[in-house]
Structure formats: structure tokens, C-alpha cells
């Protein structure tokens, strides 16, 4: 599985987190933006808490056990 604080960026990472219901924390730069479960992911966007986050603009961090 993934370590707490590990960056996720690959399609496989997003699929694993979505299927296993592992939360992700979302940052823009160094600022926290959101935390929650992945509802959808695609080539350009990841949906968390009904908000679409651009994969190129935001950083996604694994938060197992949150």
C-alpha cells in the first residue's frame, strides 16, 4: 500500500486510492486545499468532495488511516 505522506501522481495511484477508499490530501503549492476520497479521476482532473482538481495544478498526497 502507500505510505502516509506519499505523493500520488500516476493513474494507477489514483485508481488504487479510489477503489480502496484511501483518503488523499490536496495541496496547491504548500497550502492545504482539501482532503477526502477520490470520486473520479481522468487524464486531467481528479474529483474529491464534488470538486474537480487539475492534476497539473494541484499536488495529491496519500493519507491512509485519516
DAFENMO-V211007 format. One record per pair of residues at least 12 apart in sequence whose ideal C-beta (glycine too) atoms are under 8 Angstrom apart, sorted by the first residue. I is the first residue (numbers start at 1). J is the second residue. Records with the same first field share a line. If there is no record, write none. Layout:
I->J, J
This chain:
1->20, 22, 64
2->16, 17, 22, 62, 64
3->62, 64
4->62, 63, 64, 65
5->61, 62, 63
6->61, 62
7->59, 60, 61, 62
8->24, 60, 61, 62
9->55, 60
11->41
13->60, 62
14->38, 41, 46, 60
15->41
17->37, 38, 62
18->37, 38, 39, 40, 41
21->37
22->37, 62, 63, 64
23->35, 36, 37, 63, 64, 66
24->36, 37, 38, 46, 48, 60, 61, 62, 63
25->60, 61, 63, 66
26->46, 48, 53, 58, 59, 60, 61
27->58, 59, 61
28->57, 58, 59
33->53, 58
34->48, 49, 51, 53
35->48, 63, 66
36->48, 49
43->55
44->56
46->58, 60
